[in-house]
Amino acid sequence: MEKRLKILVLAGGLSEERDVSLASARAVTEAIKKLGHNVAVIDSASGISLLDAEGKYLLAEDTASLSKIALKQKDNLALSESIQSPDYKNSDIVFLALHGGRGEDGTIQALLELAGMKYTGSGVLASAVAMHKAFTKRLVSHEGILTPDWLLFKGNDFGDVESLLNRIQAHFAFPLIVKPNNSGSTVGLTLVRSFDQLAAAVETARKVTGQVLAEQYISGREITASVLNGRPFPLVEIIPTNELYDYQCKYTKGKSQYVCPAPIPDNIRDQIQETAARVYEIVGCSGLARVDFILDKGNKAYFLEVNTLPGMTELSLAPMAAREAGMDFEKLVDLICKTALNR
């Protein structure tokens, strides 16, 4: 972009993915500086700046004063008040480096819409739809896209836990997946191998968001397709050291191998990329999104979920796929900003 912009980065928040968000924001902030734009960074949970007087990112290390416990004591209107302040109100773009929770479920997007501010990523409706895994699966299934079978439990379903557990056992073969319906980064996810593990898995998932998704387990290869403005990037295969691509494998160096482009037959590659672009359109995504799949032993691809605000850390998959397509990190950030500016 030729014009020097004023860009506000939103980071942190109170979701289980707060630490990932802070890491994404640090990388994005450095890229924006290199692109020659003015940048400010605030924590969406507290409304305070994450840059010091010299413009350096404050959270290179953990800061006790910004712990979740401290943040939960802040006024819920902190972010609303901050973005309306003279320092931030006239920002050309808000770059959402948030992951999970209110930062990705349409809540922050609605706040920015009401404030008349342009922002990166998908809009209110697409963000809300994508965060609700069961609803997304229902949408794509209706369009003929293969996805593992599932059951959703919420509210009164938990009044009779024994009945709930029996229903899951009757519907699925073991092993099966139990996870929160509206969370990310595999937080609260369990691979359940037998009935005696089921109650604990349901409770673990329920503690995260209150809605629990039981899902058919598909053994296979983890494949992810990043999509920018409807264009799919080269596929990435994820090879975790653990049996599942869990939180530890996602955010710990050396716990997973990443192969890009994924070594799969051309026709299967094309099919997954086409499906990813269709999911992007069905959900109504904009900007950058990531669509995750499992490829079974018969090379049948199952849609898992769509992430409307993919990670932007050094270990993140979307920047890796973009590099394979010939797009460095700064160019990726630049195009994400352009999309928001022209929204």
C-alpha positions as CSV (number, residue, x, y, z in Angstrom):
1,M,0.0,0.0,0.0
2,E,1.3,3.4,-1.0
3,K,-0.6,5.4,1.5
4,R,0.8,5.6,5.1
5,L,-2.0,4.2,7.2
6,K,-3.0,4.4,10.8
7,I,-3.6,0.7,11.9
8,L,-4.9,-0.4,15.3
9,V,-4.1,-4.0,16.2
10,L,-6.4,-5.7,18.7
11,A,-4.8,-8.5,20.7
12,G,-5.1,-10.6,23.8
13,G,-8.6,-10.9,25.0
14,L,-9.9,-13.5,27.5
15,S,-10.3,-16.6,25.5
16,E,-8.2,-19.8,26.0
17,E,-6.2,-18.7,23.0
18,R,-5.0,-15.4,24.6
19,D,-1.3,-16.3,24.5
20,V,-1.5,-17.3,20.8
21,S,-3.2,-14.0,20.1
22,L,-0.5,-12.0,21.8
23,A,2.1,-13.9,19.7
24,S,0.2,-13.2,16.5
25,A,-0.1,-9.5,17.4
26,R,3.6,-9.2,18.0
27,A,4.4,-10.6,14.5
28,V,1.7,-8.6,12.8
29,T,2.9,-5.4,14.6
30,E,6.4,-5.8,13.3
31,A,5.2,-6.5,9.8
32,I,3.0,-3.3,9.8
33,K,6.0,-1.3,11.0
34,K,8.1,-2.7,8.1
35,L,5.4,-1.8,5.7
36,G,5.8,1.8,6.8
37,H,2.5,2.3,8.6
38,N,1.7,3.8,12.0
39,V,0.6,1.1,14.4
40,A,-1.0,1.0,17.8
41,V,-1.8,-2.1,19.8
42,I,-4.4,-2.5,22.5
43,D,-5.6,-5.5,24.6
44,S,-9.2,-6.2,23.8
45,A,-9.8,-7.4,27.4
46,S,-8.5,-4.3,29.1
47,G,-8.4,-1.5,26.5
48,I,-4.8,-0.6,27.4
49,S,-1.9,-0.2,25.0
50,L,0.5,-3.0,24.5
51,L,3.2,-0.7,23.1
52,D,5.6,1.2,25.3
53,A,6.6,4.9,24.8
54,E,9.1,3.9,22.2
55,G,6.7,1.8,20.3
56,K,8.1,-1.5,21.4
57,Y,5.8,-4.5,22.0
58,L,5.4,-4.9,25.8
59,L,4.6,-8.6,26.0
60,A,7.8,-10.2,24.8
61,E,7.6,-12.0,28.2
62,D,4.7,-12.8,30.4
63,T,3.5,-9.8,32.4
64,A,1.8,-10.6,35.7
65,S,-0.3,-7.4,35.6
66,L,-1.9,-8.6,32.4
67,S,-2.9,-12.0,33.7
68,K,-6.4,-13.3,33.0
69,I,-7.2,-12.9,36.7
70,A,-6.3,-9.2,36.5
71,L,-8.1,-8.7,33.2
72,K,-11.3,-10.2,34.4
73,Q,-11.6,-7.5,36.9
74,K,-11.6,-4.8,34.2
75,D,-14.7,-3.0,33.1
76,N,-16.5,-4.8,30.3
77,L,-16.8,-1.5,28.5
78,A,-13.0,-1.0,28.4
79,L,-12.5,-1.8,24.7
80,S,-15.5,0.2,23.6
81,E,-14.2,3.2,25.4
82,S,-10.7,2.8,24.1
83,I,-11.6,2.5,20.4
84,Q,-13.7,5.7,20.8
85,S,-10.8,7.6,22.3
86,P,-9.0,10.2,20.2
87,D,-5.9,8.0,20.0
88,Y,-7.7,5.2,18.2
89,K,-11.0,6.4,16.8
90,N,-9.6,7.6,13.5
91,S,-7.7,4.4,12.7
92,D,-7.9,3.5,9.0
93,I,-8.0,-0.2,9.8
94,V,-8.4,-2.4,12.8
95,F,-6.2,-5.5,12.4
96,L,-7.8,-8.4,14.4
97,A,-5.0,-10.5,15.9
98,L,-7.6,-12.2,18.2
99,H,-8.3,-15.9,18.4
100,G,-11.3,-17.6,19.9
101,G,-14.0,-16.2,22.3
102,R,-15.5,-12.8,21.7
103,G,-12.7,-11.8,19.4
104,E,-13.7,-14.4,16.8
105,D,-17.4,-15.1,17.4
106,G,-18.7,-11.9,15.9
107,T,-18.9,-9.9,19.2
108,I,-15.9,-7.7,18.5
109,Q,-16.8,-7.5,14.9
110,A,-20.3,-6.1,15.8
111,L,-18.7,-3.5,18.1
112,L,-16.4,-2.3,15.3
113,E,-19.4,-2.2,12.9
114,L,-21.3,0.0,15.3
115,A,-18.2,2.2,15.7
116,G,-18.0,2.5,11.9
117,M,-14.5,1.1,11.9
118,K,-13.0,-1.1,9.1
119,Y,-11.5,-4.3,10.3
120,T,-9.7,-7.4,9.0
121,G,-11.2,-10.9,8.7
122,S,-14.8,-12.0,8.2
123,G,-17.9,-10.0,9.2
124,V,-20.2,-10.5,12.1
125,L,-22.4,-13.3,10.6
126,A,-19.6,-15.3,9.1
127,S,-17.6,-15.1,12.3
128,A,-20.5,-16.2,14.4
129,V,-21.3,-19.1,12.1
130,A,-17.7,-20.4,11.8
131,M,-17.3,-20.3,15.6
132,H,-20.4,-22.5,16.0
133,K,-18.9,-25.8,14.7
134,A,-22.1,-27.8,14.6
135,F,-23.9,-25.0,12.7
136,T,-21.0,-24.8,10.2
137,K,-21.1,-28.6,9.8
138,R,-24.8,-28.5,9.1
139,L,-24.4,-25.8,6.5
140,V,-21.6,-27.6,4.5
141,S,-23.3,-31.0,4.9
142,H,-26.4,-29.5,3.3
143,E,-24.2,-28.5,0.4
144,G,-22.9,-32.1,-0.1
145,I,-19.5,-31.6,1.6
146,L,-18.4,-34.6,3.6
147,T,-17.9,-34.0,7.4
148,P,-17.7,-36.4,10.3
149,D,-21.0,-37.3,11.9
150,W,-21.8,-35.3,15.0
151,L,-24.1,-34.7,17.9
152,L,-24.5,-31.3,19.7
153,F,-25.3,-31.0,23.4
154,K,-26.2,-27.8,25.3
155,G,-28.4,-26.4,28.0
156,N,-31.0,-28.8,29.3
157,D,-29.2,-31.8,27.7
158,F,-26.9,-31.8,30.7
159,G,-29.8,-32.2,33.1
160,D,-29.6,-36.0,32.6
161,V,-25.9,-36.8,32.0
162,E,-26.5,-40.6,32.1
163,S,-29.0,-40.3,29.2
164,L,-26.6,-38.0,27.3
165,L,-23.7,-40.5,27.7
166,N,-25.9,-43.4,26.6
167,R,-27.0,-41.4,23.6
168,I,-23.4,-40.8,22.5
169,Q,-22.5,-44.5,23.1
170,A,-25.5,-45.6,21.0
171,H,-24.7,-43.2,18.1
172,F,-20.9,-43.6,17.8
173,A,-18.3,-46.3,17.7
174,F,-15.3,-45.8,19.9
175,P,-12.9,-44.0,19.6
176,L,-14.7,-40.7,19.1
177,I,-13.9,-37.1,19.6
178,V,-15.5,-34.9,22.3
179,K,-14.8,-31.1,22.1
180,P,-16.3,-27.7,22.9
181,N,-18.6,-26.6,20.1
182,N,-17.4,-23.0,20.0
183,S,-13.7,-22.9,20.9
184,G,-10.5,-23.3,19.0
185,S,-6.9,-24.6,19.2
186,T,-8.2,-28.0,20.4
187,V,-8.7,-26.6,23.9
188,G,-10.9,-29.0,25.8
189,L,-10.7,-31.7,23.1
190,T,-10.5,-35.4,24.0
191,L,-10.0,-38.6,22.0
192,V,-12.3,-40.9,23.9
193,R,-11.4,-44.6,23.5
194,S,-14.0,-46.2,25.8
195,F,-17.3,-45.5,27.6
196,D,-15.6,-45.1,31.0
197,Q,-13.6,-42.1,29.6
198,L,-16.7,-40.4,28.2
199,A,-18.1,-38.5,31.2
200,A,-14.8,-36.9,32.0
201,A,-14.4,-35.8,28.4
202,V,-17.8,-34.3,28.3
203,E,-17.2,-32.4,31.5
204,T,-13.8,-31.1,30.2
205,A,-15.4,-29.8,27.0
206,R,-18.4,-28.3,28.8
207,K,-16.2,-26.3,31.2
208,V,-14.8,-24.4,28.2
209,T,-17.9,-23.1,26.6
210,G,-21.0,-24.9,27.9
211,Q,-21.7,-26.5,24.5
212,V,-20.3,-30.0,23.7
213,L,-19.8,-31.6,20.3
214,A,-19.4,-35.4,20.1
215,E,-18.0,-36.3,16.7
216,Q,-17.1,-39.4,14.7
217,Y,-13.3,-40.0,14.8
218,I,-11.7,-40.3,11.4
219,S,-8.2,-41.7,11.4
220,G,-6.1,-40.0,8.8
221,R,-3.8,-37.2,7.8
222,E,-4.3,-33.6,9.0
223,I,-4.6,-31.3,6.0
224,T,-5.3,-27.6,6.1
225,A,-6.1,-25.2,3.3
226,S,-5.7,-21.4,3.8
227,V,-7.9,-19.2,1.7
228,L,-7.3,-15.5,1.0
229,N,-10.1,-13.6,-0.7
230,G,-11.5,-16.9,-2.2
231,R,-8.1,-18.1,-3.5
232,P,-6.8,-21.3,-1.8
233,F,-3.1,-21.4,-1.0
234,P,-1.0,-24.6,-1.3
235,L,-2.1,-27.3,1.2
236,V,-0.2,-28.0,4.4
237,E,0.1,-31.5,5.9
238,I,0.6,-31.6,9.7
239,I,2.4,-34.5,11.3
240,P,2.1,-34.2,15.1
241,T,4.3,-36.2,17.5
242,N,1.2,-36.8,19.6
243,E,-1.7,-38.9,18.2
244,L,-3.7,-35.8,17.8
245,Y,-2.8,-32.3,16.6
246,D,-3.5,-30.9,20.0
247,Y,-2.6,-27.5,21.7
248,Q,0.9,-28.7,22.7
249,C,1.7,-29.8,19.1
250,K,0.2,-26.6,17.6
251,Y,2.3,-24.1,19.7
252,T,5.4,-26.0,20.8
253,K,8.4,-26.0,18.5
254,G,9.4,-29.4,17.4
255,K,6.2,-31.1,18.4
256,S,4.9,-31.2,14.8
257,Q,6.3,-31.4,11.3
258,Y,4.7,-29.4,8.5
259,V,4.9,-30.3,4.9
260,C,4.0,-27.7,2.3
261,P,2.9,-28.4,-0.3
262,A,1.2,-31.5,1.1
263,P,2.4,-34.7,-0.7
264,I,-0.9,-35.9,-2.0
265,P,-2.2,-36.8,-5.5
266,D,-2.9,-33.8,-7.7
267,N,-6.6,-34.7,-8.0
268,I,-7.1,-35.0,-4.3
269,R,-5.2,-31.7,-3.8
270,D,-7.5,-30.0,-6.3
271,Q,-10.5,-31.4,-4.7
272,I,-9.5,-30.2,-1.2
273,Q,-8.6,-26.7,-2.4
274,E,-11.9,-26.5,-4.3
275,T,-13.9,-27.7,-1.2
276,A,-12.0,-25.1,1.0
277,A,-13.0,-22.3,-1.4
278,R,-16.6,-23.5,-1.3
279,V,-16.7,-23.6,2.5
280,Y,-15.2,-20.1,2.5
281,E,-18.0,-18.9,0.3
282,I,-20.8,-20.9,2.1
283,V,-19.8,-19.5,5.5
284,G,-19.4,-16.0,4.0
285,C,-15.8,-15.5,4.9
286,S,-13.7,-12.6,3.8
287,G,-10.0,-11.8,4.0
288,L,-7.9,-14.7,5.3
289,A,-9.4,-17.9,6.6
290,R,-8.2,-21.5,7.2
291,V,-10.2,-24.7,6.4
292,D,-9.2,-27.9,8.1
293,F,-9.6,-31.4,6.9
294,I,-8.9,-35.1,7.7
295,L,-7.8,-37.2,4.8
296,D,-8.6,-40.9,5.5
297,K,-6.7,-43.9,4.2
298,G,-8.8,-44.0,1.1
299,N,-7.9,-40.4,0.3
300,K,-11.4,-39.2,1.2
301,A,-11.3,-35.7,2.7
302,Y,-13.6,-34.8,5.6
303,F,-14.2,-31.1,6.5
304,L,-13.6,-30.4,10.2
305,E,-13.9,-26.7,10.7
306,V,-13.2,-23.2,9.4
307,N,-11.1,-20.6,11.3
308,T,-11.9,-17.0,10.4
309,L,-8.9,-15.5,12.2
310,P,-6.0,-18.0,11.6
311,G,-2.9,-17.7,13.7
312,M,-0.2,-15.3,12.5
313,T,2.8,-16.6,14.5
314,E,6.0,-18.1,13.2
315,L,4.5,-21.6,13.6
316,S,1.2,-20.6,12.0
317,L,-0.1,-22.5,9.0
318,A,-1.5,-19.7,6.9
319,P,1.7,-17.7,6.6
320,M,3.5,-21.0,5.8
321,A,1.1,-21.7,2.9
322,A,1.4,-18.1,1.7
323,R,5.2,-18.4,1.6
324,E,4.9,-21.5,-0.6
325,A,2.7,-19.5,-2.9
326,G,5.5,-16.9,-3.1
327,M,4.0,-14.4,-0.6
328,D,6.2,-13.4,2.3
329,F,4.7,-12.5,5.7
330,E,4.7,-8.7,5.1
331,K,3.0,-9.1,1.8
332,L,0.3,-11.3,3.4
333,V,-0.3,-8.7,6.1
334,D,-0.4,-6.0,3.4
335,L,-3.1,-7.9,1.4
336,I,-5.1,-8.6,4.5
337,C,-5.1,-4.8,5.2
338,K,-6.0,-3.9,1.7
339,T,-9.0,-6.2,1.8
340,A,-10.2,-4.5,5.0
341,L,-9.6,-1.1,3.6
342,N,-11.6,-1.9,0.4
343,R,-14.4,-3.7,2.3
